[in-house]
Amino acid sequence: MGIWSGLEQGEKSFQEGSPWESGAAWTVRGGGRSRGRPCPPHPSSPVSSQCKILRCNSEYVAATLPLRGPGRGAAFCTALRSYSRCTRRTARTCRGDLAFHSAVHGIEDLMIQNNCSKEGPTAPPRPRPPAPERQGFESLDVCDYERSFLYKHGRPPAFQHCAAFGDPHIRTFHHDFHTCRVEGSWPLLDNDYLFVQATSSPVAKGSNATVTSKLTIIFKNMKECIDQKVYQAELDNVPAAFQDGSVNGGARPGGSSLAIRERAPGRHVEIRAAYIGTTIAVRQAGRQLSFSIRAAEEVARAFTEEQDLQLCVGGCPRSQRLSRSPRGRGRVPADTARALCREMLPVEDVYFQSCVFDVVTSGDANFTMAARGALEDARLFLPDAEKLHIFQAGASCPSSSPPLLLLLLLLSSALWVVLLHF
């Protein structure tokens, strides 16, 4: 199901940035959630730097995210009219762009399906929130999550860590580690405060392995702390600013509690959201993007049963998991990949295994940097240093002889058969 049919049917539908890009539409019906089939990518050329269709789409997504339920009609029509006006303004520079024309036709269909008039209000001014009461320590620190939590509970908050890098490999909040072949757009996080979506594409032609080529992060509107902000990174475009060009949470009293810091130009940014006790790192190494997060436990758990598909929470669906054992013929010999990865990762844990898998599959030695960056983020973000390294049996290359334990089990079974005959 595409985004247009999802919006027609459901009370909530969301898809990454562009409704015309490959990805998944998420639809809630009657309290349940189903995942639509990924939409096939359009063979259009990249959007011109002068064409503002991506900005139009981002504004539309931000306007419709909080809308759900049967009473959304007027506000939804307002968002569609605003979207239509934005496309008209950029029509001249987007002429010939397939993404632009797909959006225009989609808007027309939704206007008809929802009985929206072309005439009417577009984007009404949003009322400013009332000034916060400045009484006492708690109100003064409402946009400093850690200090506020300490004041309320008498102890520091607990934190959780999740990461996605390389193939992609997912380290969940619960320290599960999966290698996924997910293609299209999948949510890493979907809770009351954050929405993070990763778009994956094949690492090489004909390969089941995929890499993250795009990340979209939405920091949802929060009282007097921040305006809603959208951050988007793509291959060779890891900006040190939100989509609207800002570098903080806006003009609200707590706007400085959300800030972007560039660690390495065009390669590594860190986004600190102090108002929810969360820090995010986005990196590019080779031809892949990676994502790491340190989130307050209370924030990581702030979701409903409807928000049931989050790779950071449940890991990859079983049907999408891959073994990290290099099988068949790779682009680089496994021994060569191990030697390259050992230079960056001396401990042969899941990060090392992931590195070997990625180098063998892609033939790109830059994937060693992806695994090392993920390990560095884990070292910074993990609240418990003893859980830094994860060791999983059966993820290394298969040996030529059966494991000793299997041989013992077979011998024991044979012995029981002999004894029963006597």
C-alpha angles and dihedrals in degrees: 000000000000126000094261095056089042092056091047094052108031140063090226128027130166136172132170122281100297121043088210098055125095111272144095132290114220116211130183117205122179094340096312130101129221130185116231123219114270113264113239115249118255117240092232125137118252114285113265117253087240094050108093098195093116090055091049090051093048091053090049092051091049091049095049101039094087093044116100138140133042094294095067095089103108095039091047092052089049090053091049092050090050090049091050092049090051092052091050091053092055097037095108096054093041096052109138094015111131094207091056094049092046090055093048092053091045092053091051091051093049092048089056095043093051096041091241118169117228088223119067144072119333116186111357115202111268112236113245114246116252115267110267119250109253099211122131136343096293096057092045091055100040090119094047103076098187096050092043092050091049090051093050100041105024092236138072117268123259119245137208132203132215131173140183120192143143117004079005106279114184125210105191129210087258095054095254112144123208136172109216138198094199112152125193123020122335131171117245091182134011114170141126093284108028141033116192121179128182124201116207133194133181114287089219137001111283094009125130089210118094137191132209109258099169138028127195119190122185119193103200123227112272121190113264094344108074145351114238109279132193123205121189130183128184134177109295090006114083101151126198091221141061120259092267090056095253125128099204142038097281137252098320119114092261097039092121090062088081115056141155122222124189111224098176119009111257092350112064133024131172123208116198118197102185092172089069099027093247136135124188129193123199119189139174119211117171111322098338141077125223132202130202129175139186106197133178108254091235090055095045090054097046099109139102132235088262090064091062102138111074119138091207090057107036102014122223120338109258092247090058099049123111131199113243091217106113104234129182123001117335131191090252126031112257093237091054091049091050091052092050093047094046089061089062101028115037093177112076097221130129091291089057092045090049091050092053091047093050096046092047092047099043104026087224116128089197088080087077086069091052092056092043092050091051090051091049090051091048090052089054099038105038112099091205113052091194089069094054095103121051120195120198123185119227096027097103127081113297114255123232095241129054116263116266093242091056091051091051091051091050092049091049091051092050091049091053091051091053093048092050091056090058 
